[in-house]
């Protein structure tokens, strides 16, 4: 039983470390919110810092509660791992989407462009979903916090749905991405997971569009 509790604690610790990580990796985060909430949390640096801290603390608390309630006695190592993974997945806030450090990979797969252009380009939603958006006056880790208003959300969702999946799959070559110096390139066995990130991102923006929400984007 002690070993099971240690395993669960390690899962929680890993999540917190990833959430607070700033020096080793650049992580891209998205958050869906009504316009009123977006205006409130990005009003100034103090309101933003409080909001960002709340996100991490709420997720950590939710995950700890889920893990504390797990019954893992008598299960194999694989069964325990699967049950813990499922429990953690249920605690994730549907208003959030954390792309982790895959942002440069996804930008390349969506556009075919390997350069990092941190600016909003007119009529280029597949570029903007990673690098664009309206800049706010507050900062988070690596640069300004940005947001997509309702119109940009709809435009982005439509572009993500329409992008050619066969073209994307053809670009998903880990060896080539290393040669192109893509940030944090995937391993050869990670293609399926990386392509899955695009589908998750698409679904996230579709939900925001359907509920007329805005999307806050920030790097940490």
N, C-alpha and C positions, 0 to 999 in steps of 0.2 A: 504493500500500500504506500509505503514511504517513497519508493521509486516512482510510482504513478504520480504522486503529488509533485515530485521533483520535475517530472516530464512536463506536467501541466504548467508549472511555474516557469520552466524554460521557454515554453511557447509564449507565455505572457511577457516575459522579459525580452524576448526577441522582437515582439511587436512594439514594445515601448522604445527599444533602442532604435528600431527603424523609423519610428515616428519622430524621434528627437534628433536623428542623425543629420548633421549639417556639413561636416568637414569631409567625410569620405565619399559621399554621393550627393548629387543634385537630384532632388525628388520633385515631381510635378503632381500637384493636387488640384482637384476640382470639387466645387461644392455648389449644389443647387439651392436657390433661395428666392423668395419673393423679392420684388424690387425694394420694398420698404425695409426688409431685413438687410439686404445688401448695402443700402445707403447707411443704415445704422452702424453696421460692424466696420465699415470702411470710412467712417466719419473722420477719425484721426488715428494716430499710431496707438494710443492707449486703448481705444475700443477694439482695434484690430488685434493687438497682442492678447487682450482678454479673450476674444473670440477664438483665436488660434489655440490658446492654452486650454480653453474649454473643450475643444474638439478632441485633443489628445487625452485629457483627463477623463472625459465621458466614455471614450472608447476603451480605455484601460479599465475603468470601473465595470463596464458592461462585460468585458471579456473575463475579468477576474470572477465575477458572479457566475458566469456560464461555466467556467472551469471548476469552480467550487461545487457545483451541483452535479457534475458528471459522476456516473457510477461505472468504474472501469475494472472492478475486481473480476478476475477469472477470464479476462480477455487476452488475446494474443497481442504481441507488440504491434502488429499491423492493424488489428482491430482497434486498439487504443489510439493509435495515430490517426486512423480514419475518423473515429468518433470525436477526437479533440479538434481535428481540422473542421469537421462539420459544425461543431459547437461554436468555434471562432467565426466561421462564415456567417452564422445566424446573428452574431452581434454587430456586424458591420452596418454602419449607418447608410441607408439607401440614398441619402442626400449627398453622400460623398463618393468620390472615385479617385483612388490614389494610383497613378500610373507608375509610381516608384521611379526608377532610373531609366525607364524604357522610352522616354520622350524623344530622344534623338533617333532611335530606331523607328518609332512610329512616324515621326516627321518624314524620314527618308522613304518609308514604305508608302506613305500617302502621296508624296509629291515627286519622288525620284531625285530630290535635291539634297545633297549632303551638307550644304553650308548652313550655319546657324545664323539666321537673320532675325534678331529679336525686335521685330516691329510689325505693326498691323498693316497688311497690304490690301488695298481695295480689291474686291471681287476675287479673293483668293482664300476661300474658307478652309481648304485642307492645309494650307500653311498656317493660317491664323489660329486654328484649333490648338496648336502647340505654342506658337510664338506671338500670336496677336491678341486682340481684345483691347478694351478701353483701359488705359492706365489710370490708377487712382493715386492719391497722394501718400498712401501708406506702403510700407515695404515689409517683405517677409523673406528672410534668408538671402536669396539671390535675386534681388531686383524688386520692382514695383508689383504690388498686387493688381491684377487686371480683372476685368469682368466682361461677359457677353450679355448685352441687353436682350430683350425678348426677340427682337428682329434678327439679331446675329445668331441667337440660339436656333431659330427656325432655319436660317440659312445654313448653319453648320450641320444641323441634323440631316437636312436634305442632301448635302454634299457627301456626308459620310455614308448614307444609304446608297447613293448613286455610284460611288467610286468603284472601279472595276476590280473585283476580288482576284481575278486571274492575273492581272498586272501586279497587284500587291504580292501575291504568292510567288510570282516570278522574281521579284526583287528580294524576297526573303532568303538571302544567301549569306550565312554567317561568315564564310571565308571572304566574300567580297566586301562585306561591311567592315571587317577588320582592316582590309586594304584601304577602304575609304576613310578610315579613322573615325568611324561612328562611335559616339560616346557609349561606353558599356555595351559592346556588341554581344549578341546572344551566342550561346553555345550551340553546336550542331544539333543537339537533341531538344532544343527549345523552340523550334519553329512553330509548332502547334500552339504553344502557350502564347507566343508573341502575336500570332494571328488572332488569337482569342481576345487579346487586349483591344484590338481594333473593334471587334464586335461588342465588347463591353462598353467602350467609349461611345459607339454608335447608339446603343440602347440608352445610355445615360443621357445623351443629348436629346434623343427622341422623347424620353420621359419629361425632361425639362420643357421641351417645346409643347408637349401635350398639356402641361399644367401651367403654361405661360410664366414659367420661372426664368430667372436669370442664372447665369453660371459664373461663380467667382473662380479665378485661376491664380494659383500662387506656387512659387518654387521655394523649397526649404532645404 
